């Protein structure tokens, strides 16, 4: 079998479970390996370390798939790995019918992503080694899961780094464009052909559920209290407003919520499920808002959701500017031209503001600009949170390390004159496991902060 011999002065990352071998770590080759085929990885003394597939055109020249000698990745190999993946999801995800089934390196299958949408599987083949195994992967998935269809979404630029063209299309069976799945008891319609990535982001499943405690407990701010009243011959506690009139709106105790970068409206759906009074669902993409609207209607929440197609950065700035103008007029401590209209659409605030943007830093060189972006949206977002409300904020940029993300938010809080109390800190869900030592898998940061003003304490 062809061999890759590593340099004696390399970092011992492979021995610490990192599955990548970079071109700069290779001292020599033996046996003329063919691009995409399995090679054995040896240290400088000739000791076997791992088996992986080879691509001389990639900076990541070998990706490890086994720490035992392996001749080839055939259908039997993949079927065994898929069964292991399924066991993990069944244990931690339970009877959910939609989740990430295969998560690349974390499932010991680097370069392969498989998402399950009920009876349809969507796969991404990101590397030359996995691309060569397309038929074996499809055969093994059909054997292990018996899907009605398998659809490929390898239409991602990262393939070009491997010398591959982007591609998409049906690989097996019947693949309807739209599939309705369940997440945390909610119906979600997924567009597997044109939706982002594979059609839906499963990594925030548990995080979306974690906002439940934020959605109720706000009625007192409107002067609503629970009072004992006789109803049909029995005493009950009913909500009553300041005028003593019974409140009949069922979500009187719910939060007002703003979700920015909504995509399919997943946080909006969870906010409504958990009792939100009113949700503003915002995305710059009309296609995304159309998808979110359909999901809201699918779950019967349309009476509590408003949809906005706008740039989140500009929308947040407009709201802050409008709120500041209102404060200046209310204060009356300096002359204000009240004949001028307030900033168009500005001046609104919410009990909970949710920021779940796409990756701002896709490369190491983009980190500085990403910090400005994250600071901007968090600064304006926290200014729009009602006193004692909550900022829910996330970053899916791997290069935005956790300490840097928190530092950026801290700087935003300083500039906004806010005190943030960290309530929850989370990562990706259980269908996105992480190999210790593989920092690249630790990409998602998710935080819930209580927002307080210094002037109120």
Order of alpha helices (4+ residues) and beta strands (2+ residues): beta-beta-beta-beta-beta-beta-alpha-beta-beta-beta-alpha-alpha-beta-beta-beta-beta-alpha-beta-beta-beta-alpha-beta-alpha-beta-alpha-beta-alpha-beta-alpha-beta-beta
